[in-house]
Amino acid sequence: MSAATAGHPVSKGGATPVRRVPRARAAARHPVLWLVAAALLTVVVSALVTGSGAWPAALTVDVRAPLDALNAWLVDNRESHWVFLYFLLHVSNTAELSVDALIGLFEALGWIGTAVLGTAVAWAAGGAGAQRRALRTAATAAGVFAACGLLGMWEPTMETLALMTVAVTVSALLGTLLGLAAGLSDRCDRALRPVFDLMQVMPAFAYLLPFVLLFGIGVPSALVATVIYAAPPMARLTSLGLRGADPAALEAAASLGAGRFQRLWTARLPLARRDMLLGLNQTIMMCLSMVVLASVVGSGGLGDRIYQALGRVDVGQALAAGIAIVLLAVLLDRTTAAAGARLEESGSRGGGPDGLRGRHVWPALAALTALLAAVGPYLGEREWPRAWTVDIAPAVNDATAWIESSVGSGLPLVGGTLTWSELVTTWVLNPLRDGLHATPWWALLLLAAALGWAAGRLRAAVTATAALAAIGVLGLWSRSLDTLSQVLLGLLLTLLLGFATGVLAARVERLERLLRPVLDTMQTMPQFVYLIPVIALFGVSRTAGVAAAVVFVLPAVVRITVQGIRQVDPAAVEAARSLGATGAQQLRQVQLPLARRSLLVAVNQGVVLVLSMVVIAGMVGGGALGIDVITGLAKGDLALGLPAGAAIVCLGVLLDRITQPGRART
């Protein structure tokens, strides 16, 4: 019997690299596919027959009344109850005083002293010598401070930097302590893991509303929410580093008579240093992102400038603040990366020919700070001179108007971005939303159960169904389906573009090198910044929110895809090649199946990050749950913002369970 008649694919050389299973046999071996197909057919038929899928009022729980009562109680007792007086008030005062102290220090230093001190810190992080890394890091810091001043953003940059410094310090300490507990105790690890998972699924804005009610509008609520949001990466990676320590090194330390604390200090922590530095870098980026978002609750700084500018649709002013945020992110990222690289060098603590080494660095920086604070008032103005600023807002607004008139709708034949936005809204988003609204609620629950069963059997089916049902119980069924339509489109576009780009970059090394700096830049940009170009291109619409989500999530999906495909065992690829498999066959039948776990991680990150942009998209016309959360934050309305945030979390749990196969399926 020939290879063709046996059902094997024949390559150009006549070999049979991979055996294919006929579709009928595959379907017979996976009857769950028939269950999903039946559920989809039920959804379509029921939507066409009924045309209405409103959630029954009898199955809705009134959460507004108790939340309004709780909101009123918090407002009435904020200045009298013992919990506020003897605990929360001290937390609030400490947060306020810490940030105010740093802002006061920057004012005492003056703009010259602050720039010199920031450059010196970056230089010390890079090695405090004449080597290339130290000089490059210092030059980056000096350029960032100068650019922020030239943009006229010196004062908000200092406010953001002060809040960032306190938030990163507290987040790193809290994350390290939690990571130590999880890394050294299996019981703590099991207890903290679901907490960290929940905190990852929750959108950033969901952290803000409870603390606004506890601490009021201002810096304390923003700082506490930022710490809770940014501590988990530090904790997770610290735990990972401790648990991944080389057993041989630990055994050698124990054989030398080292106690448990000595083994931790001399063996575990040094071996976990690389993971801890990665956790610190991630914590810094998340702190910066959250600090910018916290401008909605009155934290001030660069985020407040963007928030106010977006409210006026002033793209020029928003872009100036956005550039300052990106530069600040680049400065923090490069400084921590340089410090990590220096610490990785064997036997070196970052010295140079000037003798500024190890334990002498920090006393020298402290002395420099004291000196600059003393002479700061005599060095010049406290703030960056207005005569040295460049106002880019008029030029940017003129360019935005030109884009809207030409690129937006004036391109021959193809129309433009505004035309495409209207087409996507009319032919994709509206039909998808209307189709979800027309589907009976019980049919959507059935589909969620079928998809959950297909992914992870009973547990995933129950969790997905319960998450979707909870949305209806909260009374947010219609608005959640509107948000779900935007999330589904954003996730689909992100995965298509991300997988295609990632596969191509993994197979073409030159393309990967070209994409690397672009992806680095995109990943250091906070979420707010993505709203600026999409408003100029797509206007205020739901399509703009989807576009912002795609651009924001794409770098993570591309990176994970590239890493997964490149980590495939070369022996498997070489074996397929030796059997005559073409490049497409190697990709489709070897690399993609073996990189399946990484691709599932990319899907998971896509779900989480797209949902995190839902609230942000509410600022540019996304509406639905996003605008409810923003309005609840702005007004301090717990009954409006908290259920909307809970509904977003439920959507995240639903999508996570139906896209991540359980152990039985893996």
C-alpha positions, 0 to 999 in steps of 0.5 A: 500500500502506498503512503498516499492510500494509507492516509499519510501526507507525502512530502516532496521527497516521498517521505511521510513526516507526520501521520494525520488522523482523519477528521471523522476519526478525530471527531469520534475520539473527541465527542466533546466537539459535538457538544460544543457544536450543539451548544453553538447551534442552540445559540444561533437558533434560539437567537433567531427565534426569540430575538431577545435575551434579557436576564430575568428580573426575578433572578437579579439581586439588588446590590445597589441598596446595600452598597449605597448604605455602606457608602453612606456609612463610610462617609459618615464614620470616616472621621469618627470610627475607631478603625479610621482613627487608630489604623486607616488614618495613620496609614493615610497620614504616613502615605501623604507625609512620605510623598510630600517629603519627597516633593519637598526634597525635589523643591529644595534641590531645585531643578539643577540639583534634582537632575544632577542627583538623578543622573548620579543615581543612574550612574551609580546603578550602572557601575559608578565608573568610567565604563560604557554601561555607567556612562550610558545609563547616566546619559539616559537619565540626564536626557530624560530630565532635560526632555521633561523640562523642555516639554514643560512637564517638570512639576508633574514629573516630580510629583509622579516620581515622588509617588513612584519612589514611595510606591516602588519601595513599599511594593518591593518590601511587601512583595519580598516578604510575601515571596519569602513566605511563599518560597519557604512554606508550602502552606503559605504558597497554597494560600497566596496563589489564589490571591495573586491569581485574583489580583492578576485578573482584576483590572487596575481600576478595580483596586481604586474604588474601595480605597477611595471610600476608605481614604478619600480622593487623593494620594493615600488611596492611589498609593495603597492601591498601587502597592497592592497592584504592584506587589504580586510580581515581586512576590511571585518571582521571589518565591520562584527564585527561592524554590528554584535554588540549586539543591546542591548549593543548599546541601553544601551550605548545610554540610558546612554547618549553616543554619536555616537563616544562614542558608537563606542569607548566603545561598537561597537569596543570592541564587534567587537574585536574578528572579528578584531583580526581574520582579523588581523591574516588573513592579516598577513598570506596574507601579508607573502604570498604576500611578498614571491611572490613579490620576482619576482619584486625584493623585496628580502628576503626569497622569492627571495632565493626560486625564484632563487633556483627554477630557478636553480631547486636547491631543497635543497636551496629552501627548506632551505628558505621554512622552514624559511618562514614556521617558520616565519609564525608559529611565526606570527600566534602563536604571534597574536593568543596569543595576541587575547587570552590574550585580550579575558580574562576578566579584564586582559591586560596581566600582571604577577607577575613582574608588567609588565601590560597594558600600561607599556608593550609598553614603556618597549619594547621601552626602551628595543629596545633602550638599545639593539640598543645601546649595539648591536654592542658590543654583537657580530657580526651583522649577524648570525655567519657562523660557526653556520650554517648548509648547508642542500642543499647537503643532500636535493639534494641527497635525491631529486635525490634518490626520482627521481630515486626510488620513481619517477619511480623505484617502482615495478609494480606501477612505481612511481610519475614521471610515474604517472605524465606522465600518468596524462599528457598523458591520462587526461590533454592532452585529456582535453586540446585537447578536449577544443581546438577542440570544436567550440567557440560558443559551449563553449559559449552556454555551459557556458550560460546553466550552468550559467542559471542552477546556477543562471538564467539570470544574472549568464548566461550573466556574465559567457558567457561574461567572457568567451567571453572576453577571446577570445576578448583579443586574449588568447583563446587557452592559456586560455583553456590550463589553464582551463584544469589544473584548472578543473582537480585541482578543481575536485581532490581538491573537491573529496579529500576535501569533502571525508576527511571533511565528514570522519573527521566530523563523526570521531572526533579522525580523526579530532583531528589528522588532525587539526595540519596538516591543521594548518601547511598547511594553514600557508605555503605560496604558493611558499613553495608547489612547492618544494616537488612537483618538487621533486616528479613530476618533472617540468610538468603541473602535478606538478602545479596541484598537488601543487594546490591540496595540497594548496587548500585542507585544506580550503575545508576540514575545511569548509566541517567539519564545515558545517556538524557539524553545521547541526541541531542535532535535524534533525539528531536525527529525521532521526536516530529515524526513522531508517535511517542508517549512510549513509542515515543520511549523504546523505539525511540529513547532506549533504543537510542541509550543502549545503551552506557550501559546496558551500562556499568550492567550491567557495574557491576551485575555487579562491585558485586553480586559485591563484596557476595557476600563481605559477604553471607556474614556475614548467611547468604549462605554459599557462597564468601563464608563461605569467604573470611571464614573463610579471612581470620579463620583465616589459611587460604590454602588455604580463602580464596584458591581461594574468592576466585579462584572469585569472580573467575572468576564475575565474568569469566564474567558480564562476558563474556556481558553485554558485547558485543564490537566485532563485536556493538556 
